Amino acid sequence: MPNTSQYELPLFPLNVVLYPGMQFPIRVFEDRYKLMVKKCLESDQSFGVVLIKSGKEVGGSAVPYDVGTVAKITGVVPEEEGCMTLSVCGERVFRILKIQRITPYMIAKVSVFSPAVDSNEKLLNLSSRVSQHFRTYISLLASLKGVDVPKFELDDDPQRLSYMVASGMVVSEQKKQGLLEASSLEDRLQEEMRLLKTENLSLELFLSQKKNTKAPDGARGRGIGDQRFSPN
């Protein structure tokens, strides 16, 4: 069973899912989040990144999903008028128990999970298969883009691998949120296997069709790393 702890955490609702172990840049320009970051830096505190369920990312109030990831600030690049770009690294997954207050920014009582994972033979075999399908996926995306397959290393640890694969897939943020919310490591890997098989079949069909017809100019320039791209 995972260990849990409860405490208050400032929240930063975004239109992106952050996973443990993954690096991510965040540009901060709203006054409320400038204040939040200032307080986090002063107290060496992390904040929570949560995907927006409804509402707007900029201005007004956004309603977040209940599950997010603790983000540790690893770097700050100051900009004009007090704006900044943060470098953050995802740490542990948390669940919102209660929104404590919303002004000027959202603070919630959260339950943070520290999963204790036993990398048994079943998980190792499953993660190995996910790794193979993901490598095929990246290769197919590269072929579609018409570029060389990028060099990358995948972690042997099933937990870290699951987050690397989830982060690297070009699927909707809602699907990425589903992977973050998986009730167990095995469930996350199984869902990644299902998604990768579906995506690979779609990419193979798309590539086969592309060979028989010239892609219009507007279809070029998308591919690896572009979250707007989807072969479906």
C-alpha positions as CSV (number, residue, x, y, z in Angstrom):
1,M,0.0,0.0,0.0
2,P,1.3,3.5,-0.8
3,N,2.3,5.8,2.0
4,T,0.3,9.1,2.2
5,S,0.7,12.4,3.9
6,Q,-1.7,15.4,4.0
7,Y,-0.8,19.1,3.9
8,E,-1.7,22.4,2.3
9,L,-0.4,23.0,-1.2
10,P,-0.7,26.1,-3.5
11,L,-2.1,25.0,-6.9
12,F,-1.2,26.2,-10.5
13,P,-4.0,25.0,-12.9
14,L,-2.6,24.5,-16.4
15,N,-3.7,23.0,-19.7
16,V,-1.0,20.3,-19.4
17,V,-0.3,17.2,-17.3
18,L,3.0,17.0,-15.4
19,Y,4.3,13.6,-14.3
20,P,6.8,12.7,-11.6
21,G,10.4,12.9,-12.7
22,M,9.5,15.0,-15.8
23,Q,10.9,18.5,-16.4
24,F,8.7,21.2,-17.6
25,P,8.9,25.0,-18.3
26,I,6.1,27.3,-17.0
27,R,5.9,31.0,-17.9
28,V,4.4,33.0,-15.1
29,F,2.9,36.4,-15.9
30,E,-0.4,36.7,-13.9
31,D,0.0,38.7,-10.7
32,R,-1.6,36.0,-8.5
33,Y,0.9,33.4,-9.7
34,K,3.8,35.8,-9.4
35,L,2.8,36.2,-5.8
36,M,2.5,32.4,-5.4
37,V,5.9,31.7,-6.9
38,K,7.5,34.5,-4.8
39,K,6.2,32.9,-1.6
40,C,7.2,29.4,-2.7
41,L,10.8,30.6,-3.4
42,E,11.0,32.4,-0.1
43,S,10.0,29.4,1.8
44,D,11.6,26.8,-0.5
45,Q,8.1,25.3,-1.0
46,S,6.8,23.3,-4.0
47,F,3.4,23.8,-5.6
48,G,0.9,21.6,-7.3
49,V,0.3,21.4,-11.1
50,V,-3.2,20.3,-12.0
51,L,-4.9,20.0,-15.3
52,I,-7.8,22.3,-15.9
53,K,-11.1,20.5,-16.1
54,S,-13.2,23.5,-17.0
55,G,-12.6,27.3,-17.1
56,K,-9.8,29.3,-18.5
57,E,-6.1,29.1,-17.8
58,V,-5.6,32.9,-17.9
59,G,-7.9,35.1,-15.7
60,G,-11.0,34.0,-13.8
61,S,-11.3,30.7,-11.9
62,A,-10.4,27.4,-13.4
63,V,-11.8,24.1,-12.0
64,P,-9.0,21.5,-11.8
65,Y,-9.1,17.7,-11.9
66,D,-8.7,16.2,-8.4
67,V,-5.3,14.5,-9.2
68,G,-2.1,16.4,-9.9
69,T,1.6,16.4,-9.4
70,V,3.8,18.2,-6.9
71,A,6.2,20.5,-8.8
72,K,9.6,21.5,-7.4
73,I,11.1,24.7,-8.7
74,T,14.6,23.9,-10.2
75,G,15.3,27.2,-12.0
76,V,14.0,30.7,-12.5
77,V,14.6,33.0,-15.5
78,P,13.4,36.6,-14.7
79,E,11.7,38.6,-17.5
80,E,10.4,42.1,-17.9
81,E,7.6,43.5,-15.6
82,G,8.1,40.8,-13.0
83,C,7.3,37.9,-15.3
84,M,9.4,34.8,-15.2
85,T,9.9,31.3,-16.7
86,L,10.2,28.5,-14.2
87,S,11.9,25.2,-14.7
88,V,10.1,22.6,-12.6
89,C,10.4,18.9,-12.0
90,G,7.5,16.7,-11.1
91,E,7.7,14.9,-7.8
92,R,4.9,13.0,-6.2
93,V,1.2,12.5,-7.2
94,F,-1.5,14.0,-5.0
95,R,-5.2,14.1,-4.7
96,I,-7.2,17.3,-3.7
97,L,-9.2,16.7,-0.6
98,K,-10.6,20.2,-0.2
99,I,-10.1,23.6,-1.7
100,Q,-9.2,25.7,1.3
101,R,-9.3,29.2,-0.4
102,I,-9.1,30.6,-3.9
103,T,-7.9,34.2,-3.4
104,P,-5.6,35.4,-4.7
105,Y,-4.6,31.9,-5.9
106,M,-5.9,28.4,-5.1
107,I,-4.7,26.6,-2.0
108,A,-5.9,23.1,-1.3
109,K,-5.6,20.4,1.3
110,V,-4.1,17.4,-0.5
111,S,-3.2,13.8,0.1
112,V,0.3,13.1,-1.4
113,F,1.1,9.5,-2.4
114,S,4.5,7.8,-2.1
115,P,3.9,4.5,-3.9
116,A,5.9,1.5,-2.7
117,V,6.4,-0.5,-5.9
118,D,7.6,-4.1,-6.0
119,S,9.2,-4.5,-9.4
120,N,8.2,-8.1,-9.7
121,E,8.7,-10.3,-12.8
122,K,5.2,-9.5,-14.2
123,L,5.7,-5.8,-14.0
124,L,9.2,-6.0,-15.5
125,N,7.8,-8.1,-18.4
126,L,4.9,-5.7,-18.9
127,S,7.2,-2.6,-18.8
128,S,9.6,-4.3,-21.3
129,R,6.7,-4.7,-23.8
130,V,5.5,-1.1,-23.2
131,S,9.1,0.0,-23.9
132,Q,9.2,-1.9,-27.2
133,H,5.9,-0.5,-28.4
134,F,6.9,3.1,-27.4
135,R,10.2,2.7,-29.4
136,T,8.1,1.7,-32.4
137,Y,5.8,4.6,-31.8
138,I,8.6,7.1,-31.8
139,S,10.0,5.5,-34.9
140,L,6.7,5.8,-36.7
141,L,6.3,9.4,-35.7
142,A,9.8,10.1,-37.1
143,S,8.9,8.4,-40.4
144,L,5.8,10.5,-40.6
145,K,7.8,13.7,-39.9
146,G,10.5,12.6,-42.4
147,V,13.3,13.0,-39.8
148,D,15.8,10.6,-38.2
149,V,14.6,8.8,-35.1
150,P,15.7,10.9,-32.1
151,K,18.1,9.3,-29.6
152,F,16.6,8.7,-26.2
153,E,17.0,6.4,-23.2
154,L,14.2,4.7,-21.4
155,D,14.4,3.9,-17.7
156,D,14.5,0.2,-16.7
157,D,12.4,1.0,-13.6
158,P,8.7,0.3,-14.4
159,Q,7.4,3.2,-12.4
160,R,9.7,5.8,-14.0
161,L,9.3,4.2,-17.4
162,S,5.5,4.5,-17.1
163,Y,5.8,8.3,-16.5
164,M,8.3,8.7,-19.3
165,V,6.0,7.0,-21.8
166,A,3.0,8.9,-20.6
167,S,4.8,12.2,-21.0
168,G,6.2,11.3,-24.4
169,M,3.0,10.2,-26.1
170,V,1.2,12.7,-28.4
171,V,-2.3,12.2,-27.1
172,S,-4.9,14.4,-25.6
173,E,-4.3,15.9,-22.1
174,Q,-7.5,14.1,-20.9
175,K,-5.9,10.7,-21.9
176,K,-2.6,11.8,-20.1
177,Q,-4.7,12.7,-17.1
178,G,-6.2,9.2,-17.1
179,L,-2.7,7.8,-17.1
180,L,-1.8,10.0,-14.1
181,E,-4.9,8.9,-12.2
182,A,-4.3,5.1,-12.8
183,S,-5.1,3.2,-9.6
184,S,-1.9,1.2,-9.9
185,L,1.4,0.9,-11.8
186,E,0.1,-2.2,-13.6
187,D,-3.1,-0.4,-14.6
188,R,-1.0,2.5,-16.0
189,L,1.3,0.2,-18.0
190,Q,-1.7,-1.8,-19.3
191,E,-3.4,1.4,-20.5
192,E,-0.2,2.6,-22.1
193,M,0.0,-0.7,-23.9
194,R,-3.5,-0.3,-25.2
195,L,-2.9,3.3,-26.3
196,L,0.4,2.5,-28.0
197,K,-1.1,-0.4,-30.0
198,T,-4.0,1.8,-31.1
199,E,-1.7,4.7,-32.0
200,N,0.8,2.5,-33.8
201,L,-1.9,1.0,-36.0
202,S,-3.2,4.4,-36.8
203,L,0.3,5.7,-37.7
204,E,1.0,2.6,-39.9
205,L,-2.2,3.2,-41.8
206,F,-1.5,6.9,-42.1
207,L,2.0,6.2,-43.4
208,S,0.7,3.6,-45.9
209,Q,-1.9,6.1,-47.2
210,K,0.8,8.9,-47.4
211,K,2.9,6.7,-49.6
212,N,0.1,6.7,-52.2
213,T,-0.8,10.3,-52.1
214,K,1.2,13.5,-51.7
215,A,0.5,15.2,-48.4
216,P,-0.8,18.8,-48.8
217,D,1.6,21.6,-47.6
218,G,-0.6,22.4,-44.6
219,A,-0.1,18.8,-43.3
220,R,3.7,19.2,-43.1
221,G,5.6,20.5,-40.1
222,R,3.8,18.5,-37.4
223,G,5.1,15.4,-35.6
224,I,7.3,14.5,-32.6
225,G,6.7,16.7,-29.6
226,D,3.8,18.7,-31.1
227,Q,0.8,18.1,-28.7
228,R,-1.6,19.4,-31.4
229,F,-0.8,16.5,-33.7
230,S,-2.9,13.4,-33.7
231,P,-3.0,10.7,-36.4
232,N,-6.6,9.7,-35.5
